[in-house]
């Protein structure tokens, strides 16, 4: 079922501003603004990953792969294995964005979707770097760092400090629905157990809104 409460466990300090985070290989991986990646184990111990990029990134895990998007000219995607050694990399010539949030998603068919904020499009690649399709989306917010997650052929996109989450059909490119969360501001989103969309919102304080993916209805505030 959906989460019913949040419990603060610990505060962990890293060496630079966190840019993106994911769970991979029994650790929390944090991409930092200086291009380095920190691992955090279940006890809160921080170690440095051999993954090192030149600039800040998006970072996402899928099964036995760690996927990192580097901001550069051109932008570049890296895929690492469970040993954190490089498996593949390629230039993302089609990506026009110059500012990133958590904009990389691994889809159900193991393709990689990247939300291009400046180009107002979704770019879908296979694991070898071949562009599979390009989906225009005029409703992508043009300001604020984006956050995205995917489930069952749909992509959910929000922008930091925006008030709306859009749901995009990844086959047709059509926007299926919009979740209006005003007056609060959206800080980030993630999918949970394939049934719920967790939306961190900020008003007087930060809260978690639990939304049914299939119903689009708010289940609870945490």
N, C-alpha and C positions, 0 to 999 in steps of 0.2 A: 504494500500500500504506500501512499504518499508519506513523506516525512511529517512528523507531528510536532517536532521541537528541534531546537538547535542548542548544542552545548559547547561552550568554549573549552578547548582542550589545552592549547599552549600558544605562545607567541614565538615565532622563529625568525631570527634576523638573518638576512642575506647581504651580500656585499654591494649590491646596486639596486636600483628601482626594479621591482618585478613588472614584467610586461605581459607574460602569459604563463599559464600553469596547466599541467595535466598529470594524470596518474599513469605510471608506466613501470613495469618490471618491479613491482612491490615498493616503489618509491614515488614520492611527489616530485615532479620535475618542474623547475621554475626557470623560465627564460628571463634574463635580466637585460636592462637597457644598454649594458656595455657589450652585449653579444655573448657573454658566458652563460652557462647553464649550471644550476645548482640542483643536487639531489637532496631530498629530505626523507629520512627513514621514519619508521613508525614511532620511534622514540624522540624524534625531533632533531636528530643529529644531521648536520649539514656537511656534505662533501661536494667537491667539484667534479662535474662530468667532463670527460674528454671532448664532448661536443662543444665546439667553439666557433661562433660566427662573428662576422665583422661588425654587425650592427644589430639593433633590436629586432625582434622576430615575433611570429606566431608559432606556437608549438602544440602538437596534437599527437596522441598515441592511438594506435589501432593494432590489436592483437600483438604481434611481435615486431612492430615497426614504430619508430619514433620519427615524426615528420616535422621539419622545421622550415619556416619561410623566412628568408633573410631580406632585409631592406637594403638594396644596393642598386647599381646601374650596370646591367639590368638586374631586376629582382631575381632571386635564386631559391630553389627548393632543394632540401637535402633529406634523404631517407637513411635512417640508422637502424641497425639491428639491436637485439637484446644485449649484445656486448658493447653497444654504443659505438661501433665502428661503422664507417660510411659504407652504404650499399650502393646508392645511386644519387645523382644530383643533376639538375638541369636549370637552364635559364628560363624565366617566365617572361618572355618578351611581350606577351599580350596584357600583362598586368600594369595598369596605369597609376594605381594608388601610390602615394608617397607617405602615407601614415597608416599604421596597422593597429588592429586590435586582435582579438582571437578570431581570425577570419578564415582559417583553414578547417575544413571538415572532411572526415573520411566517411564515404557513403556506404550503403548496405552492399553494393556490388564491388567494394574495394577500390572505387575510383576516388579521386581527391577533388573536392570543390573548394574554390577560393573566391571569396566575395571581394569584388573590385569596386571600392567605394567611388573613386574618381571616374572610372569608366562606366559606373552604374550597370554592372553586368556580373554574371556568375560564370567562372571559367572552370570546366570540368576536365581533368586529366586522368589518364591511366597511370599505373605505377612505373611506367617507363618514361613518362613525360610527354606522351602524345596527347594533344588537345582533342578531346572527344566531342565536346559541344560548348557553345557559348550562348548564354541566356541573357538577353537584355532585361533590365529591371529598373524602371525609372523611379521606383519608390524607395530605393536604397537611400538612406539619409546621407546627405553630402557633408555633414559635420559631425565631429565627435568620433572617438574610437569605436569600431564596431565589435559586436559579439555575435557569434553564430553557432548553431548546433543543428544536427540533422537526425531524422528518424523516418524510416519507411517511405522514402521517396519525397520527403518534404524537408525544406530548409527554413529554419527560423532565424530571423535577423533582427537585431536591435542596434541602436547606437547609444553610446554612453551619454547620459544626460538627455536622451530623447524620452518620449513618453509612449511609444508605440512599438509593438513587436509584429512583424509581418511574417506570414506563412506562405512560402513559395513552393509550387509544384515543380519538381526538378525535371520532369519529362516535358511539360508544356511551357514552363516559364511563367505561368499565370500565378498571380497572387490570389490564394484561396481565401485568406482571412486576415484580419487585422485585430490585434488585441490592444485596446486603448487602456492605458494605465495611469492617465492623468488623474490627480495633479502630481503624482510622484514621478521621479525620474528613474529610468532604467540604468542600472549599473552593470549588469551582465546577465547572461542566460545559459542554461545547460539542460540537456534532456536527462531524465531520471527513470531508470527501469523500463524504458520504452513506452511508458504510459503518461508521464507527467513532464511538464515544462516548468523548471524552477527559474524564477525571475527575481533577481536581487534588485530591490527598488529603494530609493532614498527620498524620504520626506523629512520629517523631524528627526527620524532615525532610520537606519537601514533595516529592512525587513525582507523576508523571502515570500514571494507569492507563488503558490502551487496551483498550476493550471492543467486541466486534463487535456492531453494532446488531441484526443479524438472528439472531445466535446467542445473545447475552447472555453470551458467555464471554469471560473475560479473555485478551487476546492477548499482552500484555506489560506490564511496568512500565518506565517511562523515568525 
